[in-house]
């Protein structure tokens, strides 16, 4: 067991104890759900509670249980933290591989959060690439696997529109020329929009039905603007 696992378990134990302490004295007959929930008053929480799962792949020889008449198999394996997929018109599947990058550990609290996220394989060196997966024979397993784009900056959203392939990097939207059937795109791309990086880094993309617009989802840098609204601008 590594130091990160020990810290993560310590955080979980402290958080669990904090939950038990907060529940002491609570009214058991006041459910906080339903059409007219009895929401208890907020209480200050010195130690944040967090339960983070440990990242695990499928057990060898076992797959998820599907509905009757269906079965599940791995279309592709060995990808590093795939965050989003996009299916091209010819059936090629693109997987954006990207990961939250550590913003620097400056305190014991930062270390605890980093260790907990690392346990879930949610932080580390981002692969910053898009992988192409092709299943030419239609058997449900991709026999072709190519690096479609690399050297990106935490790619997430993808869109193809009128021969141009768009990528939502954390710091902006890039545009690349695309030819049907291509297994790799060349060049650095053209930056058509710029965003402030960091925080919640995913940038989703969606083309309008008539193809006249491309929408990019940026969202908030934080959960509740806890660093101040001025940090959210841009």
Secondary structure, 3 states (H helix, E strand, C coil): CCHHHHHHHHHHHHHHHHHHHHHCCCCCCCCCCCCCCCCCCCCCCCCCCCCCCCCCCCCCCCCCCCCCCCCCCCCCCCCCCEEEEEECCCCCEEEEECCECCCCCCCHHHHHHHHHHHHCCCECCCCCEEEEEECCCCCCCCCEEEEEECCCCCCCCEEEECCEEEEEECCEEEEEECCCCCCCCCCCCEEEEECCCCCCCCCEEEECCCCCCEEEECCCCCCCCCCCHHHCCC
